[in-house]
């Protein structure tokens, strides 16, 4: 369910900040995986559009998040907090397609998720730092960088990796190539006259 909202958020960040922020807010309200995309989305908005616009987008995103989650928070705050932090606090078994496959296949025997959490946080920090300095030149690497930490996670399910490539391809085609085609068609019309 989060895919169309993540796609809209990344497609519209230049042209329609409000719909883009609303879409990101809906995505993070639905699934925690979208929180990783949010980090890179906010870096991009801050670096390209400035502090005021990033603050405005943050406000919309978190208002949408809160408006969807507030009934659950009010009903049972402890259950809501426990469900949000369950992927970190619960002792889930290792599973996935990343480096955890060495553990789940029995090649390496590690019983603790702590080394994987440390690797995931380090990789996330490195990706965020790189993106902070390079997002103006490579804005569409954000979705890819947001899923790289999952490759090092204790649980790296295939669904975590599924949509990033589609978001990147569609964003590039619709934003960059469409504008280039429009520019070249305008040039052709002008030169034809």
C-alpha positions as CSV (number, residue, x, y, z in Angstrom):
1,X,0.0,0.0,0.0
2,X,2.9,2.4,0.5
3,X,4.3,2.2,-3.0
4,X,2.0,4.6,-4.8
5,X,2.5,7.2,-2.0
6,X,6.3,6.9,-2.1
7,X,6.2,7.1,-5.8
8,X,4.1,10.3,-5.7
9,X,6.3,11.8,-3.1
10,X,9.4,11.3,-5.2
11,X,7.7,12.3,-8.5
12,X,6.2,15.5,-7.2
13,X,8.9,17.0,-4.9
14,X,9.8,19.6,-7.5
15,X,6.4,20.4,-9.0
16,X,3.8,20.0,-6.2
17,X,5.3,20.2,-2.7
18,X,1.9,19.8,-1.0
19,X,0.8,16.7,-2.7
20,X,4.4,15.3,-2.4
21,X,4.4,16.0,1.4
22,X,0.9,14.5,1.8
23,X,2.0,11.4,0.0
24,X,5.1,11.0,2.1
25,X,3.0,11.5,5.2
26,X,0.6,8.8,4.2
27,X,3.5,6.4,3.4
28,X,5.1,6.9,6.8
29,X,1.8,6.5,8.5
30,X,1.3,3.1,6.9
31,X,4.6,1.4,7.2
32,X,7.9,1.9,9.1
33,X,10.0,1.1,6.0
34,X,8.9,4.4,4.6
35,X,10.7,6.1,7.5
36,X,14.0,5.3,5.8
37,X,12.7,7.0,2.6
38,X,11.6,10.0,4.7
39,X,15.2,10.6,5.8
40,X,16.4,11.0,2.2
41,X,13.3,12.9,1.1
42,X,13.8,15.5,3.8
43,X,17.5,15.8,3.0
44,X,16.6,16.5,-0.6
45,X,14.0,19.0,0.2
46,X,16.3,20.8,2.6
47,X,19.3,20.9,0.3
48,X,17.4,21.8,-2.9
49,X,14.5,23.9,-1.7
50,X,15.9,25.4,1.6
51,X,15.1,25.5,5.2
52,X,11.6,27.1,5.0
53,X,10.3,24.7,2.4
54,X,11.7,21.7,4.3
55,X,10.1,22.9,7.5
56,X,6.8,23.4,5.6
57,X,7.0,19.9,4.2
58,X,7.9,18.4,7.6
59,X,4.8,20.0,9.1
60,X,2.5,18.5,6.5
61,X,4.1,15.1,6.7
62,X,3.9,14.9,10.5
63,X,0.4,16.3,10.6
64,X,-0.8,13.5,8.2
65,X,1.1,11.0,10.2
66,X,-0.4,12.1,13.5
67,X,-3.9,12.5,12.1
68,X,-3.9,8.9,11.0
69,X,-2.2,7.5,14.1
70,X,-3.7,9.7,16.8
71,X,-6.8,7.5,17.4
72,X,-4.5,4.5,18.1
73,X,-2.2,6.6,20.3
74,X,-5.1,7.9,22.3
75,X,-6.8,4.5,22.6
76,X,-3.6,2.8,23.9
77,X,-0.3,4.7,23.9
78,X,1.7,1.7,25.3
79,X,0.4,-0.7,22.6
80,X,1.1,1.9,19.9
81,X,4.6,2.5,21.1
82,X,5.3,-1.2,21.5
83,X,4.0,-1.9,18.0
84,X,6.2,0.9,16.5
85,X,9.3,-0.4,18.2
86,X,8.6,-4.1,17.8
87,X,11.0,-4.6,14.9
88,X,13.8,-3.3,17.2
89,X,12.7,-4.6,20.6
90,X,11.2,-8.0,19.8
91,X,13.5,-11.0,19.3
92,X,12.6,-11.8,15.7
93,X,14.3,-14.6,13.9
94,X,16.8,-13.7,11.2
95,X,15.4,-13.7,7.7
96,X,16.0,-12.1,4.3
97,X,18.0,-11.6,1.2
98,X,20.8,-9.5,2.6
99,X,23.9,-10.6,4.5
100,X,21.6,-12.2,7.0
101,X,21.2,-15.0,4.5
102,X,24.6,-16.3,5.8
103,X,23.0,-16.7,9.2
104,X,19.6,-18.1,8.1
105,X,21.3,-20.6,5.8
106,X,23.6,-21.8,8.6
107,X,26.9,-20.7,7.1
108,X,27.6,-18.4,10.0
109,X,26.2,-18.9,13.5
110,X,25.4,-15.5,15.2
111,X,22.5,-15.5,17.7
112,X,22.4,-11.7,18.3
113,X,20.8,-9.1,16.1
114,X,23.0,-6.4,17.7
115,X,25.9,-6.6,15.1
116,X,23.4,-6.3,12.3
117,X,21.7,-3.3,14.0
118,X,25.1,-1.6,14.3
119,X,25.9,-2.2,10.7
120,X,22.5,-1.0,9.6
121,X,22.8,2.3,11.6
122,X,26.4,2.9,10.3
123,X,25.3,2.2,6.7
124,X,22.3,4.5,7.1
125,X,24.4,7.3,8.5
126,X,27.0,6.9,5.7
127,X,24.3,6.9,3.0
128,X,22.6,10.0,4.5
129,X,25.9,11.9,4.7
130,X,26.8,11.0,1.1
131,X,23.3,12.1,0.0
132,X,23.5,15.3,1.9
133,X,26.5,16.4,-0.1
134,X,25.4,14.9,-3.5
135,X,21.6,15.1,-3.7
136,X,21.7,18.2,-5.9
137,X,23.5,16.3,-8.6
138,X,21.9,12.9,-8.0
139,X,18.5,13.5,-6.5
140,X,17.0,10.1,-7.5
141,X,19.6,8.1,-5.6
142,X,17.6,8.8,-2.5
143,X,15.2,5.8,-2.8
144,X,18.1,3.5,-3.5
145,X,20.2,4.8,-0.6
146,X,17.2,4.4,1.7
147,X,17.0,0.7,1.2
148,X,20.8,-0.1,1.3
149,X,20.8,-0.3,5.1
150,X,18.2,-3.2,4.9
151,X,20.8,-5.3,3.1
152,X,22.7,-5.3,6.4
153,X,19.7,-5.8,8.7
154,X,18.7,-8.8,10.9
155,X,15.5,-9.0,8.8
156,X,15.9,-7.9,5.1
157,X,12.8,-9.1,3.4
158,X,12.6,-9.0,-0.4
159,X,9.6,-6.6,-0.1
160,X,11.9,-4.0,1.4
161,X,13.8,-3.8,-1.9
162,X,11.0,-4.2,-4.3
163,X,9.9,-0.6,-5.1
164,X,13.0,1.5,-4.9
165,X,14.1,0.7,-8.4
166,X,10.6,1.4,-9.9
167,X,10.5,4.7,-8.1
168,X,13.9,5.7,-9.4
169,X,13.1,4.7,-13.0
170,X,9.7,6.3,-13.2
171,X,11.0,9.5,-11.5
172,X,13.9,9.8,-14.0
173,X,11.7,9.1,-17.0
174,X,8.9,11.4,-16.0
175,X,10.9,14.3,-14.6
176,X,14.2,14.4,-16.6
177,X,13.4,12.8,-19.9
178,X,9.9,14.3,-20.2
179,X,11.3,17.8,-19.7
180,X,14.1,17.1,-22.2
181,X,11.6,15.9,-24.7
182,X,9.4,19.0,-24.2
183,X,12.5,21.2,-24.6
184,X,13.5,19.5,-27.8
185,X,10.0,19.6,-29.2
186,X,9.8,23.4,-28.4
187,X,13.1,23.8,-30.2
188,X,11.9,21.8,-33.2
189,X,8.7,24.0,-33.4
190,X,10.7,27.2,-33.2
191,X,13.3,26.1,-35.7
192,X,10.5,24.8,-38.1
193,X,8.9,28.3,-38.2
